[in-house]
């Protein structure tokens, strides 16, 4: 396998952003669909930087989600991740306005990875 091909099973080349998401209860199904579409969009628009996301739903409160977004550990990734984040922010604002609350739990550009 070529070294230039990214191995999606190799977590050592991934950097993570984690966000807590809180949606109004009547938007839960719409948010799940939106997350899938957003993931597809980001994978196609930023294939060299964005690896994909995983969406987790709370068992206790179905309107609470955790989004784990993975990025490739490549040169200038923080600069590119900032652009991607701005794109995501704009999409969220256009579609959800104040119906979804996002809280950053972990941003790889703001933390020091030690392992």
ZIZIRA-V254984 format. One record per backbone hydrogen bond with DSSP energy under -0.5 kcal/mol. NH is the residue of the N-H (numbers start at 1). CO is the residue of the C=O. E is the energy in kcal/mol with one decimal. If there is no record, write none. Layout:
# ZIZIRA-V254984
nh & co & e
NH & CO & E
NH & CO & E
This chain:
# ZIZIRA-V254984
nh & co & e
5 & 2 & -1.1
8 & 6 & -0.8
10 & 7 & -1.8
11 & 9 & -0.9
13 & 10 & -1.1
14 & 11 & -1.6
15 & 71 & -3.1
17 & 69 & -2.5
18 & 106 & -2.8
19 & 67 & -2.4
20 & 103 & -3.2
21 & 65 & -2.9
22 & 101 & -2.5
23 & 63 & -2.6
24 & 99 & -1.5
27 & 24 & -2.9
28 & 25 & -1.2
31 & 27 & -2.7
32 & 28 & -2.0
33 & 29 & -2.0
34 & 30 & -2.7
35 & 31 & -2.7
36 & 32 & -1.7
37 & 33 & -2.2
38 & 34 & -3.1
39 & 35 & -2.4
40 & 36 & -2.1
41 & 37 & -2.4
42 & 38 & -2.8
43 & 39 & -2.5
44 & 40 & -1.8
45 & 41 & -2.5
46 & 42 & -2.6
49 & 46 & -1.5
50 & 46 & -3.1
51 & 49 & -0.5
51 & 70 & -2.7
52 & 70 & -1.2
54 & 68 & -2.2
56 & 66 & -2.8
58 & 61 & -0.5
58 & 64 & -2.8
64 & 61 & -2.2
65 & 21 & -3.1
66 & 56 & -2.4
67 & 19 & -2.7
68 & 54 & -2.7
68 & 66 & -0.5
69 & 17 & -2.9
69 & 67 & -0.6
70 & 52 & -3.4
71 & 15 & -2.8
72 & 49 & -2.5
73 & 13 & -2.8
74 & 72 & -1.7
77 & 74 & -1.5
80 & 76 & -2.1
81 & 77 & -3.5
82 & 78 & -1.8
83 & 79 & -1.4
84 & 80 & -2.4
85 & 81 & -2.8
86 & 82 & -2.1
87 & 83 & -2.0
88 & 84 & -2.7
89 & 85 & -2.9
90 & 86 & -2.2
91 & 87 & -2.2
92 & 88 & -2.9
93 & 89 & -2.6
94 & 90 & -2.5
95 & 91 & -2.4
96 & 92 & -3.0
97 & 92 & -1.0
97 & 93 & -0.7
99 & 96 & -2.9
101 & 22 & -2.8
103 & 20 & -2.7
105 & 18 & -3.2
106 & 18 & -2.0
108 & 16 & -0.7
110 & 107 & -2.1
111 & 107 & -0.6
111 & 108 & -0.6
113 & 111 & -0.7
